[in-house]
Amino acid sequence: MNQEKLRHLLGQLQQEIAKGDALDEETLALVKQLNVNVDALIESAEDVNAPVMDDAIALEARFAATHPMAERVLRELIDTLGRIGI
């Protein structure tokens, strides 16, 4: 259930980003890294949770002023990660 929710939220994030203004290269790199880290978390039992949460929090701060819907999706992603113990 949580894995499906995380994947769904990543999809929503991609949709919101596509709707908004173009992002700078650094922010795009953070989004890609977040996707990689969440996929690694879902697919393995390795302790990759610290980078996932750090990446999500950094992106949430970047999107606060410029992409409010993407920020909302990231907040939900962070909450979901917190509920599963990340």
DOLUM-374017 format. One record per atom (N, C-alpha, C): x, y, z; atom name; residue number from 0. Coordinates in steps of 0.001 Angstrom, whole numbers, plus 500000, padded with zeros to 6 digits. Example, Ala and Ser with C-alpha at 12.3 -4.5 7.8 and 13.67 -1.06 7.14 Angstrom:
REM DOLUM-374017
x = 513190 | y = 494310 | z = 507800 | atomo = N | num = 0;
x = 512300 | y = 495500 | z = 507800 | atomo = CA | num = 0;
x = 513200 | y = 496700 | z = 507800 | atomo = C | num = 0;
x = 512850 | y = 497750 | z = 507080 | atomo = N | num = 1;
x = 513670 | y = 498940 | z = 507140 | atomo = CA | num = 1;
x = 512900 | y = 500030 | z = 507870 | atomo = C | num = 1;
END
This chain:
REM DOLUM-374017
x = 500820 | y = 498802 | z = 500000 | atomo = N | num = 0;
x = 500000 | y = 500000 | z = 500000 | atomo = CA | num = 0;
x = 500863 | y = 501259 | z = 500000 | atomo = C | num = 0;
x = 501818 | y = 501332 | z = 500928 | atomo = N | num = 1;
x = 502669 | y = 502512 | z = 500993 | atomo = CA | num = 1;
x = 503540 | y = 502655 | z = 499757 | atomo = C | num = 1;
x = 503992 | y = 501530 | z = 499198 | atomo = N | num = 2;
x = 504800 | y = 501581 | z = 497984 | atomo = CA | num = 2;
x = 503979 | y = 502160 | z = 496836 | atomo = C | num = 2;
x = 502733 | y = 501719 | z = 496732 | atomo = N | num = 3;
x = 501848 | y = 502244 | z = 495690 | atomo = CA | num = 3;
x = 501604 | y = 503730 | z = 495897 | atomo = C | num = 3;
x = 501399 | y = 504128 | z = 497133 | atomo = N | num = 4;
x = 501156 | y = 505542 | z = 497441 | atomo = CA | num = 4;
x = 502381 | y = 506386 | z = 497070 | atomo = C | num = 4;
x = 503576 | y = 505898 | z = 497403 | atomo = N | num = 5;
x = 504794 | y = 506629 | z = 497054 | atomo = CA | num = 5;
x = 504931 | y = 506776 | z = 495542 | atomo = C | num = 5;
x = 504699 | y = 505708 | z = 494814 | atomo = N | num = 6;
x = 504783 | y = 505779 | z = 493346 | atomo = CA | num = 6;
x = 503740 | y = 506736 | z = 492784 | atomo = C | num = 6;
x = 502532 | y = 506696 | z = 493348 | atomo = N | num = 7;
x = 501464 | y = 507595 | z = 492905 | atomo = CA | num = 7;
x = 501854 | y = 509057 | z = 493147 | atomo = C | num = 7;
x = 502406 | y = 509324 | z = 494322 | atomo = N | num = 8;
x = 502811 | y = 510697 | z = 494646 | atomo = CA | num = 8;
x = 503934 | y = 511180 | z = 493738 | atomo = C | num = 8;
x = 504875 | y = 510300 | z = 493390 | atomo = N | num = 9;
x = 505932 | y = 510687 | z = 492457 | atomo = CA | num = 9;
x = 505344 | y = 511018 | z = 491091 | atomo = C | num = 9;
x = 504362 | y = 510258 | z = 490675 | atomo = N | num = 10;
x = 503678 | y = 510554 | z = 489403 | atomo = CA | num = 10;
x = 502973 | y = 511891 | z = 489447 | atomo = C | num = 10;
x = 502295 | y = 512160 | z = 490571 | atomo = N | num = 11;
x = 501631 | y = 513457 | z = 490734 | atomo = CA | num = 11;
x = 502638 | y = 514598 | z = 490698 | atomo = C | num = 11;
x = 503771 | y = 514396 | z = 491340 | atomo = N | num = 12;
x = 504814 | y = 515419 | z = 491349 | atomo = CA | num = 12;
x = 505273 | y = 515720 | z = 489930 | atomo = C | num = 12;
x = 505498 | y = 514687 | z = 489141 | atomo = N | num = 13;
x = 505921 | y = 514873 | z = 487750 | atomo = CA | num = 13;
x = 504869 | y = 515654 | z = 486958 | atomo = C | num = 13;
x = 503599 | y = 515354 | z = 487193 | atomo = N | num = 14;
x = 502519 | y = 516066 | z = 486497 | atomo = CA | num = 14;
x = 502497 | y = 517537 | z = 486876 | atomo = C | num = 14;
x = 502641 | y = 517819 | z = 488151 | atomo = N | num = 15;
x = 502620 | y = 519211 | z = 488605 | atomo = CA | num = 15;
x = 503813 | y = 519999 | z = 488067 | atomo = C | num = 15;
x = 504958 | y = 519359 | z = 488029 | atomo = N | num = 16;
x = 506148 | y = 520021 | z = 487492 | atomo = CA | num = 16;
x = 505969 | y = 520328 | z = 486015 | atomo = C | num = 16;
x = 505375 | y = 519397 | z = 485291 | atomo = N | num = 17;
x = 505153 | y = 519587 | z = 483856 | atomo = CA | num = 17;
x = 504195 | y = 520745 | z = 483588 | atomo = C | num = 17;
x = 503251 | y = 520984 | z = 484479 | atomo = N | num = 18;
x = 502277 | y = 522066 | z = 484318 | atomo = CA | num = 18;
x = 502883 | y = 523443 | z = 484553 | atomo = C | num = 18;
x = 503894 | y = 523515 | z = 485402 | atomo = N | num = 19;
x = 504434 | y = 524803 | z = 485839 | atomo = CA | num = 19;
x = 505513 | y = 525339 | z = 484933 | atomo = C | num = 19;
x = 506141 | y = 526387 | z = 485413 | atomo = N | num = 20;
x = 507257 | y = 527005 | z = 484702 | atomo = CA | num = 20;
x = 508436 | y = 526036 | z = 484654 | atomo = C | num = 20;
x = 509321 | y = 526264 | z = 483701 | atomo = N | num = 21;
x = 510516 | y = 525429 | z = 483573 | atomo = CA | num = 21;
x = 511369 | y = 525561 | z = 484834 | atomo = C | num = 21;
x = 511942 | y = 524442 | z = 485229 | atomo = N | num = 22;
x = 512779 | y = 524426 | z = 486431 | atomo = CA | num = 22;
x = 514243 | y = 524574 | z = 486054 | atomo = C | num = 22;
x = 515026 | y = 525101 | z = 486988 | atomo = N | num = 23;
x = 516459 | y = 525204 | z = 486754 | atomo = CA | num = 23;
x = 517078 | y = 523805 | z = 486826 | atomo = C | num = 23;
x = 518288 | y = 523672 | z = 486307 | atomo = N | num = 24;
x = 518944 | y = 522372 | z = 486218 | atomo = CA | num = 24;
x = 519165 | y = 521731 | z = 487582 | atomo = C | num = 24;
x = 519502 | y = 522526 | z = 488574 | atomo = N | num = 25;
x = 519747 | y = 521986 | z = 489914 | atomo = CA | num = 25;
x = 518469 | y = 521376 | z = 490502 | atomo = C | num = 25;
x = 517347 | y = 522069 | z = 490325 | atomo = N | num = 26;
x = 516075 | y = 521552 | z = 490837 | atomo = CA | num = 26;
x = 515672 | y = 520289 | z = 490085 | atomo = C | num = 26;
x = 515849 | y = 520283 | z = 488764 | atomo = N | num = 27;
x = 515556 | y = 519076 | z = 487985 | atomo = CA | num = 27;
x = 516406 | y = 517899 | z = 488455 | atomo = C | num = 27;
x = 517670 | y = 518168 | z = 488763 | atomo = N | num = 28;
x = 518556 | y = 517114 | z = 489252 | atomo = CA | num = 28;
x = 518061 | y = 516585 | z = 490600 | atomo = C | num = 28;
x = 517573 | y = 517473 | z = 491462 | atomo = N | num = 29;
x = 517033 | y = 517041 | z = 492755 | atomo = CA | num = 29;
x = 515786 | y = 516173 | z = 492577 | atomo = C | num = 29;
x = 514932 | y = 516538 | z = 491633 | atomo = N | num = 30;
x = 513735 | y = 515746 | z = 491358 | atomo = CA | num = 30;
x = 514124 | y = 514355 | z = 490857 | atomo = C | num = 30;
x = 515072 | y = 514300 | z = 489939 | atomo = N | num = 31;
x = 515530 | y = 513003 | z = 489418 | atomo = CA | num = 31;
x = 516146 | y = 512160 | z = 490529 | atomo = C | num = 31;
x = 516939 | y = 512782 | z = 491392 | atomo = N | num = 32;
x = 517567 | y = 512046 | z = 492492 | atomo = CA | num = 32;
x = 516517 | y = 511531 | z = 493474 | atomo = C | num = 32;
x = 515495 | y = 512332 | z = 493725 | atomo = N | num = 33;
x = 514409 | y = 511892 | z = 494595 | atomo = CA | num = 33;
x = 513740 | y = 510648 | z = 494013 | atomo = C | num = 33;
x = 513477 | y = 510664 | z = 492712 | atomo = N | num = 34;
x = 512873 | y = 509500 | z = 492058 | atomo = CA | num = 34;
x = 513746 | y = 508268 | z = 492213 | atomo = C | num = 34;
x = 515041 | y = 508421 | z = 491983 | atomo = N | num = 35;
x = 515979 | y = 507300 | z = 492110 | atomo = CA | num = 35;
x = 515983 | y = 506774 | z = 493539 | atomo = C | num = 35;
x = 516048 | y = 507665 | z = 494514 | atomo = N | num = 36;
x = 516112 | y = 507256 | z = 495914 | atomo = CA | num = 36;
x = 514822 | y = 506577 | z = 496377 | atomo = C | num = 36;
x = 513676 | y = 507090 | z = 495947 | atomo = N | num = 37;
x = 512413 | y = 506459 | z = 496326 | atomo = CA | num = 37;
x = 512307 | y = 505080 | z = 495683 | atomo = C | num = 37;
x = 512692 | y = 504972 | z = 494413 | atomo = N | num = 38;
x = 512685 | y = 503659 | z = 493753 | atomo = CA | num = 38;
x = 513596 | y = 502677 | z = 494481 | atomo = C | num = 38;
x = 514764 | y = 503128 | z = 494891 | atomo = N | num = 39;
x = 515693 | y = 502260 | z = 495627 | atomo = CA | num = 39;
x = 515092 | y = 501842 | z = 496960 | atomo = C | num = 39;
x = 514421 | y = 502755 | z = 497624 | atomo = N | num = 40;
x = 513775 | y = 502453 | z = 498897 | atomo = CA | num = 40;
x = 512690 | y = 501397 | z = 498712 | atomo = C | num = 40;
x = 511907 | y = 501552 | z = 497674 | atomo = N | num = 41;
x = 510808 | y = 500624 | z = 497411 | atomo = CA | num = 41;
x = 511328 | y = 499247 | z = 497014 | atomo = C | num = 41;
x = 512356 | y = 499218 | z = 496178 | atomo = N | num = 42;
x = 512832 | y = 497964 | z = 495603 | atomo = CA | num = 42;
x = 513784 | y = 497174 | z = 496492 | atomo = C | num = 42;
x = 514346 | y = 497793 | z = 497499 | atomo = N | num = 43;
x = 515325 | y = 497067 | z = 498303 | atomo = CA | num = 43;
x = 515084 | y = 497293 | z = 499782 | atomo = C | num = 43;
x = 515759 | y = 496514 | z = 500554 | atomo = N | num = 44;
x = 515665 | y = 496650 | z = 502008 | atomo = CA | num = 44;
x = 516820 | y = 497477 | z = 502548 | atomo = C | num = 44;
x = 517614 | y = 498054 | z = 501666 | atomo = N | num = 45;
x = 518761 | y = 498846 | z = 502102 | atomo = CA | num = 45;
x = 518303 | y = 500110 | z = 502809 | atomo = C | num = 45;
x = 519154 | y = 500650 | z = 503639 | atomo = N | num = 46;
x = 518843 | y = 501876 | z = 504365 | atomo = CA | num = 46;
x = 519166 | y = 503078 | z = 503487 | atomo = C | num = 46;
x = 518240 | y = 503415 | z = 502600 | atomo = N | num = 47;
x = 518419 | y = 504572 | z = 501723 | atomo = CA | num = 47;
x = 517478 | y = 505703 | z = 502123 | atomo = C | num = 47;
x = 516892 | y = 505580 | z = 503302 | atomo = N | num = 48;
x = 515856 | y = 506520 | z = 503692 | atomo = CA | num = 48;
x = 516357 | y = 507933 | z = 503958 | atomo = C | num = 48;
x = 517552 | y = 508113 | z = 504484 | atomo = N | num = 49;
x = 518036 | y = 509454 | z = 504784 | atomo = CA | num = 49;
x = 518098 | y = 510345 | z = 503545 | atomo = C | num = 49;
x = 518685 | y = 509872 | z = 502436 | atomo = N | num = 50;
x = 518687 | y = 510729 | z = 501248 | atomo = CA | num = 50;
x = 517283 | y = 511011 | z = 500711 | atomo = C | num = 50;
x = 516386 | y = 510061 | z = 500835 | atomo = N | num = 51;
x = 515021 | y = 510270 | z = 500340 | atomo = CA | num = 51;
x = 514369 | y = 511420 | z = 501091 | atomo = C | num = 51;
x = 514411 | y = 511380 | z = 502383 | atomo = N | num = 52;
x = 513776 | y = 512426 | z = 503179 | atomo = CA | num = 52;
x = 514480 | y = 513768 | z = 502967 | atomo = C | num = 52;
x = 515800 | y = 513778 | z = 502936 | atomo = N | num = 53;
x = 516555 | y = 515013 | z = 502706 | atomo = CA | num = 53;
x = 516201 | y = 515631 | z = 501354 | atomo = C | num = 53;
x = 516142 | y = 514797 | z = 500313 | atomo = N | num = 54;
x = 515802 | y = 515292 | z = 498976 | atomo = CA | num = 54;
x = 514385 | y = 515865 | z = 498943 | atomo = C | num = 54;
x = 513449 | y = 515171 | z = 499547 | atomo = N | num = 55;
x = 512064 | y = 515632 | z = 499551 | atomo = CA | num = 55;
x = 511925 | y = 516960 | z = 500286 | atomo = C | num = 55;
x = 512583 | y = 517092 | z = 501420 | atomo = N | num = 56;
x = 512506 | y = 518333 | z = 502194 | atomo = CA | num = 56;
x = 513150 | y = 519493 | z = 501427 | atomo = C | num = 56;
x = 514277 | y = 519230 | z = 500764 | atomo = N | num = 57;
x = 514936 | y = 520281 | z = 499980 | atomo = CA | num = 57;
x = 514054 | y = 520744 | z = 498829 | atomo = C | num = 57;
x = 513399 | y = 519805 | z = 498171 | atomo = N | num = 58;
x = 512515 | y = 520175 | z = 497061 | atomo = CA | num = 58;
x = 511283 | y = 520924 | z = 497556 | atomo = C | num = 58;
x = 510746 | y = 520500 | z = 498676 | atomo = N | num = 59;
x = 509572 | y = 521179 | z = 499219 | atomo = CA | num = 59;
x = 509889 | y = 522654 | z = 499467 | atomo = C | num = 59;
x = 511045 | y = 522940 | z = 500015 | atomo = N | num = 60;
x = 511443 | y = 524325 | z = 500275 | atomo = CA | num = 60;
x = 511598 | y = 525104 | z = 498969 | atomo = C | num = 60;
x = 512154 | y = 524478 | z = 497944 | atomo = N | num = 61;
x = 512333 | y = 525160 | z = 496655 | atomo = CA | num = 61;
x = 510995 | y = 525482 | z = 495993 | atomo = C | num = 61;
x = 510024 | y = 524574 | z = 496147 | atomo = N | num = 62;
x = 508747 | y = 524744 | z = 495463 | atomo = CA | num = 62;
x = 507765 | y = 525619 | z = 496228 | atomo = C | num = 62;
x = 508075 | y = 525991 | z = 497453 | atomo = N | num = 63;
x = 507134 | y = 526723 | z = 498302 | atomo = CA | num = 63;
x = 506566 | y = 527960 | z = 497618 | atomo = C | num = 63;
x = 507400 | y = 528734 | z = 496962 | atomo = N | num = 64;
x = 506936 | y = 529988 | z = 496362 | atomo = CA | num = 64;
x = 506549 | y = 529842 | z = 494895 | atomo = C | num = 64;
x = 507196 | y = 528941 | z = 494184 | atomo = N | num = 65;
x = 507006 | y = 528903 | z = 492735 | atomo = CA | num = 65;
x = 506093 | y = 527797 | z = 492238 | atomo = C | num = 65;
x = 505959 | y = 526713 | z = 492976 | atomo = N | num = 66;
x = 505142 | y = 525576 | z = 492549 | atomo = CA | num = 66;
x = 504324 | y = 525062 | z = 493741 | atomo = C | num = 66;
x = 503291 | y = 525790 | z = 494151 | atomo = N | num = 67;
x = 502554 | y = 525417 | z = 495362 | atomo = CA | num = 67;
x = 501904 | y = 524031 | z = 495299 | atomo = C | num = 67;
x = 501442 | y = 523611 | z = 494143 | atomo = N | num = 68;
x = 500834 | y = 522276 | z = 494051 | atomo = CA | num = 68;
x = 501898 | y = 521195 | z = 494172 | atomo = C | num = 68;
x = 503053 | y = 521415 | z = 493579 | atomo = N | num = 69;
x = 504156 | y = 520459 | z = 493719 | atomo = CA | num = 69;
x = 504606 | y = 520408 | z = 495174 | atomo = C | num = 69;
x = 504592 | y = 521546 | z = 495843 | atomo = N | num = 70;
x = 504950 | y = 521576 | z = 497264 | atomo = CA | num = 70;
x = 503963 | y = 520735 | z = 498080 | atomo = C | num = 70;
x = 502676 | y = 520836 | z = 497753 | atomo = N | num = 71;
x = 501661 | y = 520056 | z = 498458 | atomo = CA | num = 71;
x = 501895 | y = 518555 | z = 498263 | atomo = C | num = 71;
x = 502218 | y = 518153 | z = 497046 | atomo = N | num = 72;
x = 502493 | y = 516742 | z = 496765 | atomo = CA | num = 72;
x = 503724 | y = 516286 | z = 497554 | atomo = C | num = 72;
x = 504748 | y = 517110 | z = 497584 | atomo = N | num = 73;
x = 505953 | y = 516763 | z = 498342 | atomo = CA | num = 73;
x = 505659 | y = 516653 | z = 499838 | atomo = C | num = 73;
x = 504819 | y = 517523 | z = 500364 | atomo = N | num = 74;
x = 504447 | y = 517453 | z = 501783 | atomo = CA | num = 74;
x = 503765 | y = 516115 | z = 502052 | atomo = C | num = 74;
x = 502879 | y = 515693 | z = 501156 | atomo = N | num = 75;
x = 502200 | y = 514408 | z = 501322 | atomo = CA | num = 75;
x = 503199 | y = 513249 | z = 501220 | atomo = C | num = 75;
x = 504158 | y = 513361 | z = 500313 | atomo = N | num = 76;
x = 505203 | y = 512344 | z = 500186 | atomo = CA | num = 76;
x = 506017 | y = 512255 | z = 501476 | atomo = C | num = 76;
x = 506389 | y = 513395 | z = 502027 | atomo = N | num = 77;
x = 507153 | y = 513439 | z = 503280 | atomo = CA | num = 77;
x = 506336 | y = 512818 | z = 504411 | atomo = C | num = 77;
x = 505051 | y = 513142 | z = 504482 | atomo = N | num = 78;
x = 504191 | y = 512566 | z = 505508 | atomo = CA | num = 78;
x = 504096 | y = 511055 | z = 505368 | atomo = C | num = 78;
x = 503984 | y = 510559 | z = 504137 | atomo = N | num = 79;
x = 503907 | y = 509125 | z = 503888 | atomo = CA | num = 79;
x = 505204 | y = 508443 | z = 504295 | atomo = C | num = 79;
x = 506323 | y = 509050 | z = 503945 | atomo = N | num = 80;
x = 507616 | y = 508491 | z = 504359 | atomo = CA | num = 80;
x = 507727 | y = 508435 | z = 505879 | atomo = C | num = 80;
x = 507235 | y = 509474 | z = 506534 | atomo = N | num = 81;
x = 507252 | y = 509502 | z = 507996 | atomo = CA | num = 81;
x = 506390 | y = 508406 | z = 508601 | atomo = C | num = 81;
x = 505241 | y = 508135 | z = 508001 | atomo = N | num = 82;
x = 504350 | y = 507101 | z = 508509 | atomo = CA | num = 82;
x = 504948 | y = 505701 | z = 508368 | atomo = C | num = 82;
x = 505829 | y = 505520 | z = 507377 | atomo = N | num = 83;
x = 506431 | y = 504186 | z = 507229 | atomo = CA | num = 83;
x = 507768 | y = 504098 | z = 507951 | atomo = C | num = 83;
x = 508090 | y = 505126 | z = 508695 | atomo = N | num = 84;
x = 509264 | y = 505063 | z = 509559 | atomo = CA | num = 84;
x = 510552 | y = 505576 | z = 508958 | atomo = C | num = 84;
x = 510461 | y = 506375 | z = 507926 | atomo = N | num = 85;
x = 511669 | y = 506919 | z = 507296 | atomo = CA | num = 85;
x = 512044 | y = 508195 | z = 508001 | atomo = C | num = 85;
END
